[in-house]
Amino acid sequence: MKAIQYRTIGRGPELVDIETPEPGPGQIRLKVTAAGLCHSDWFVMNLPTEQYVYGLPLTLGHEGVGVAEKLGDGVEGIELGASYAVYGPWGCGQCHACARGAENYCTRAAELGIQPPGLGSPGAMAEYLIVDDARHLVPIGDLDPVETVSLTDAGLTPYHAIMSAREKLVAGSTAVVIGTGGLGHVGIQLLRAISSATVIALDIAEEKLALARDVGAHHALMSDESAVDEIRRLTEGRGAEAVFDFTGVQPTLDIARQVVAVDGDIQIVGIGGGLLPTGFFSTPFGASVRAPYWGTRSELMEVLALARGGSVGVHVERYSMDQAVEAYTRLHDGRVQGRAVVVP
């Protein structure tokens, strides 16, 4: 089968032919119908040798949707021929976090060598994908796989961050979204769907600010030195009750620190490598800083329900498997609007 793999440190993704995998006991083989690209893939591929821990070769793709095509022994509750979204942050299934569906915060995954697809385990950027357990599949029904696949990360991740700050997003509140690309443009829609907050979007690209306006941002500002004063003006000096940084580089974190309100929330979602000092004389009184990771299985179900109701959608650029390496190049160069999706 065709697959997109990271095979050599520093070389980027490659299109290769590999053996079609067989499902073992308890496993499910999906015929992949859509696989999403993510900046996290480039984060992994940009790691130096001494920090790279994901194994080689690595089949990429932690956003996946497919049709259940073959079941391993003992699999129950999965319908052959049905379409499923893959819940990506696999855990042990037994610890306290996993018992409440929060496998993204599994306390034993690392010690047991459990890794998400595309981030250690073979991923969805292939014609077939092995899913380790039926609990990691969520049926999508009649949703379009290509329009749905990125919701497994680009929808789930901002939803998890927003839900953890939801008590701050009351009537009259303000939410700032920094970075309006793959995750941010979905985050704007989620904020509009589940809160009454005024949404202020920041980005450095005018076309991404245009996308932010299109998906519901009340205000769209350039993410530069003028943004802090403008946000303070728009909030009558209070600042924003919640700030969602989908970039995570130092300049955006500096903006977040300066615009968050007293007793507000900063959610650092992006993995740009910036650091945010917090405490007296750094962040406002009562302000909290959190680095959320992915989301829970029940939250993925909720995101898919919002999509089914038309409240959220992903701006998608489609690519064939043969075009996937080019798509990764476009993503790396910042030329993807919304989310890039490979259709095998």
PyMOL commands that set and color helices and strands:
alter all, ss='L'
color gray80, all
select helices_A, chain A and resi 39-45+49-51+96-99+103-105+109-112+134-136+145-152+156-164+166-168+184-194+206-214+227-234+250-259+297-308+321-332
alter helices_A, ss='H'
color red, helices_A
select strands_A, chain A and resi 2-6+13-17+28-36+58-59+63-71+83-86+128-131+137-139+174-178+198-203+219-222+240-245+260-268+288-290+316-320+339-343
alter strands_A, ss='S'
color yellow, strands_A
deselect
rebuild
show_as cartoon
